């Protein structure tokens, strides 16, 4: 397992050996959610992040976004622009 974190925001991302991605802390994926309550923006436990069934090999964490690289060299991005 590899763990990545943001320097300025409170979130952690980790990739497990099977290429799945999990996140805890500030929910950057919530921007697509209809639930806008303050509690919907915090992931208190590690939660699976949708990766379009791609095997993720590397991640870069920005201030408010995450970039993921898949084993077949596709780039997936989520968070704020």
WONOR-V80203 format. One record per pair of residues at least 24 apart in sequence whose ideal C-beta (glycine too) atoms are under 7 Angstrom apart, sorted by the first residue. I is the first residue (numbers start at 1). J is the second residue. If there is no record, write none. Layout:
BEGIN
i=<I;I>
j=<J;J>
END
This chain:
BEGIN
i=<4;4;5;6;6;8;9;9;13;13;13;15;15;19;19;19;19;20;21;21;21;21;22;22;22;22;23;23;28;28;28;28;28;29;31;51;52>
j=<59;61;61;61;63;63;63;64;59;61;66;56;59;55;56;57;71;48;49;51;56;68;46;47;48;49;47;49;64;65;66;78;79;78;80;76;76>
END
